[in-house]
Amino acid sequence: MNETIRELLGKVGGLPVPVAELADDADLYAVGLSSFASVQLMLGLEEAFDIEFPDSLLNRKSFASIAAIEQTLTHILKSKEAA
């Protein structure tokens, strides 16, 4: 999951630093993630993991770091399995 997040972030994030150099808990907005890029990232994650982000998780906190994205995806995937 982490590799997929990093790969998509590298493609659509438009960050001025290599994604490989970012710690999992690095603040993505502080290093340059724009709201437009976060939407592109969300769309890529939805496609990669065959999920849909619920409105309740469409917020800055969900995309604040690689770890936050991973935690959000885990939550969505567990909810999907339970349904």
Backbone as CSV, one residue per row, in Angstrom:
resi,resn,N_x,N_y,N_z,CA_x,CA_y,CA_z,C_x,C_y,C_z
1,MET,0.826,-1.189,0.000,0.000,0.000,0.000,0.880,1.266,0.000
2,ASN,1.885,1.276,0.852,2.790,2.419,0.963,3.459,2.717,-0.376
3,GLU,3.888,1.678,-1.066,4.559,1.864,-2.367,3.611,2.484,-3.387
4,THR,2.365,2.033,-3.393,1.375,2.556,-4.335,1.096,4.027,-4.045
5,ILE,0.957,4.369,-2.765,0.731,5.761,-2.378,1.900,6.620,-2.851
6,ARG,3.112,6.172,-2.585,4.301,6.930,-2.972,4.401,7.070,-4.497
7,GLU,4.084,6.003,-5.206,4.142,6.034,-6.668,3.154,7.060,-7.221
8,LEU,1.921,7.039,-6.721,0.909,7.989,-7.179,1.265,9.415,-6.772
9,LEU,1.779,9.568,-5.579,2.190,10.881,-5.101,3.292,11.460,-5.989
10,GLY,4.197,10.594,-6.414,5.264,11.017,-7.318,4.729,11.444,-8.675
11,LYS,3.675,10.763,-9.137,3.098,11.069,-10.454,2.272,12.346,-10.448
12,VAL,1.435,12.524,-9.429,0.463,13.627,-9.453,0.693,14.694,-8.389
13,GLY,1.603,14.446,-7.463,1.785,15.366,-6.338,2.429,16.682,-6.680
14,GLY,3.271,16.691,-7.705,3.948,17.920,-8.087,4.837,18.477,-6.984
15,LEU,5.381,17.594,-6.172,6.199,18.041,-5.040,7.607,18.412,-5.493
16,PRO,8.197,19.419,-4.860,9.544,19.854,-5.238,10.652,18.950,-4.677
17,VAL,10.278,17.956,-3.903,11.259,17.014,-3.342,10.887,15.604,-3.792
18,PRO,11.872,14.727,-3.964,11.561,13.345,-4.343,10.745,12.658,-3.254
19,VAL,9.710,11.959,-3.666,8.831,11.266,-2.725,9.620,10.259,-1.887
20,ALA,10.637,9.653,-2.473,11.453,8.667,-1.757,12.147,9.270,-0.541
21,GLU,12.354,10.578,-0.553,13.046,11.242,0.554,12.098,11.647,1.689
22,LEU,10.801,11.494,1.471,9.826,11.906,2.480,9.609,10.816,3.522
23,ALA,9.585,11.226,4.773,9.222,10.292,5.846,7.723,10.036,5.757
24,ASP,7.279,8.899,6.254,5.853,8.579,6.204,4.994,9.621,6.915
25,ASP,5.565,10.276,7.943,4.782,11.254,8.701,5.070,12.703,8.298
26,ALA,5.788,12.909,7.198,6.079,14.270,6.728,4.796,14.960,6.292
27,ASP,4.646,16.229,6.633,3.477,17.022,6.265,3.534,17.314,4.762
28,LEU,2.661,16.662,4.003,2.687,16.798,2.545,2.330,18.205,2.086
29,TYR,1.458,18.867,2.827,1.092,20.235,2.446,2.262,21.190,2.679
30,ALA,3.034,20.938,3.734,4.195,21.787,4.030,5.272,21.651,2.956
31,VAL,5.349,20.471,2.307,6.353,20.290,1.251,5.807,20.601,-0.140
32,GLY,4.562,21.085,-0.213,4.073,21.574,-1.497,2.871,20.897,-2.124
33,LEU,2.205,19.988,-1.431,1.017,19.351,-2.015,-0.104,20.378,-2.100
34,SER,-0.648,20.571,-3.283,-1.751,21.522,-3.469,-3.086,20.795,-3.322
35,SER,-4.138,21.557,-3.171,-5.460,20.931,-3.061,-5.817,20.228,-4.375
36,PHE,-5.414,20.816,-5.504,-5.659,20.168,-6.795,-4.930,18.828,-6.863
37,ALA,-3.671,18.805,-6.434,-2.892,17.556,-6.464,-3.487,16.520,-5.510
38,SER,-4.041,16.969,-4.393,-4.633,16.006,-3.462,-5.877,15.356,-4.077
39,VAL,-6.617,16.122,-4.883,-7.780,15.549,-5.583,-7.302,14.541,-6.624
40,GLN,-6.254,14.882,-7.363,-5.699,13.951,-8.352,-5.203,12.673,-7.663
41,LEU,-4.575,12.850,-6.513,-4.092,11.710,-5.733,-5.262,10.843,-5.285
42,MET,-6.320,11.478,-4.789,-7.502,10.738,-4.350,-8.084,9.914,-5.502
43,LEU,-8.200,10.520,-6.673,-8.742,9.808,-7.834,-7.862,8.614,-8.206
44,GLY,-6.558,8.805,-8.161,-5.633,7.711,-8.459,-5.741,6.589,-7.439
45,LEU,-5.889,6.951,-6.168,-6.030,5.941,-5.113,-7.338,5.181,-5.255
46,GLU,-8.403,5.887,-5.608,-9.691,5.217,-5.809,-9.577,4.171,-6.917
47,GLU,-8.898,4.531,-7.973,-8.728,3.596,-9.089,-7.810,2.432,-8.699
48,ALA,-6.709,2.729,-8.050,-5.728,1.702,-7.699,-6.277,0.678,-6.711
49,PHE,-7.102,1.137,-5.781,-7.601,0.249,-4.730,-9.071,-0.126,-4.906
50,ASP,-9.691,0.308,-6.009,-11.091,0.017,-6.302,-11.988,0.399,-5.121
51,ILE,-11.860,1.652,-4.712,-12.640,2.164,-3.586,-13.211,3.521,-3.958
52,GLU,-14.023,4.055,-3.060,-14.517,5.420,-3.199,-14.372,6.099,-1.847
53,PHE,-13.735,7.257,-1.853,-13.587,8.005,-0.605,-14.945,8.562,-0.194
54,PRO,-15.402,8.263,1.021,-16.659,8.867,1.480,-16.447,10.353,1.761
55,ASP,-17.500,11.133,1.652,-17.405,12.583,1.878,-16.773,12.904,3.233
56,SER,-17.045,12.069,4.227,-16.530,12.330,5.576,-15.006,12.279,5.656
57,LEU,-14.366,11.640,4.670,-12.905,11.526,4.679,-12.235,12.429,3.636
58,LEU,-13.030,13.244,2.976,-12.473,14.171,1.994,-12.076,15.461,2.710
59,ASN,-10.957,15.390,3.397,-10.481,16.549,4.137,-8.956,16.569,4.144
60,ARG,-8.430,17.682,4.564,-6.979,17.892,4.573,-6.262,16.873,5.459
61,LYS,-6.882,16.504,6.571,-6.285,15.562,7.518,-6.036,14.193,6.867
62,SER,-6.945,13.761,6.018,-6.823,12.445,5.365,-5.617,12.366,4.431
63,PHE,-5.169,13.520,3.938,-4.068,13.565,2.975,-2.846,14.310,3.520
64,ALA,-2.788,14.473,4.836,-1.731,15.265,5.465,-0.345,14.638,5.345
65,SER,-0.288,13.309,5.314,0.993,12.609,5.226,0.763,11.255,4.563
66,ILE,1.839,10.606,4.219,1.731,9.265,3.638,1.099,8.321,4.664
67,ALA,1.494,8.467,5.920,0.920,7.633,6.988,-0.577,7.887,7.135
68,ALA,-1.000,9.150,7.041,-2.424,9.491,7.154,-3.209,8.895,5.986
69,ILE,-2.642,8.956,4.794,-3.299,8.385,3.619,-3.440,6.879,3.793
70,GLU,-2.381,6.246,4.271,-2.410,4.800,4.492,-3.476,4.430,5.528
71,GLN,-3.560,5.209,6.586,-4.554,4.968,7.631,-5.974,5.152,7.075
72,THR,-6.168,6.177,6.265,-7.467,6.436,5.648,-7.853,5.291,4.715
73,LEU,-6.902,4.848,3.894,-7.177,3.734,2.976,-7.517,2.460,3.743
74,THR,-6.800,2.188,4.808,-7.069,1.000,5.623,-8.490,1.055,6.172
75,HIS,-8.899,2.225,6.652,-10.248,2.409,7.181,-11.297,2.143,6.092
76,ILE,-11.086,2.711,4.905,-12.034,2.539,3.798,-12.108,1.069,3.380
77,LEU,-10.952,0.430,3.274,-10.921,-0.978,2.852,-11.596,-1.882,3.879
78,LYS,-11.397,-1.606,5.175,-12.062,-2.407,6.207,-13.580,-2.203,6.153
79,SER,-14.008,-0.977,5.915,-15.444,-0.688,5.793,-16.036,-1.401,4.589
80,LYS,-15.265,-1.445,3.506,-15.717,-2.107,2.280,-15.872,-3.618,2.514
81,GLU,-14.906,-4.211,3.243,-14.965,-5.641,3.534,-16.166,-5.978,4.419
82,ALA,-16.487,-5.097,5.338,-17.585,-5.333,6.275,-18.955,-5.193,5.606
83,ALA,-18.988,-4.472,4.501,-20.269,-4.225,3.822,-20.748,-5.435,3.064
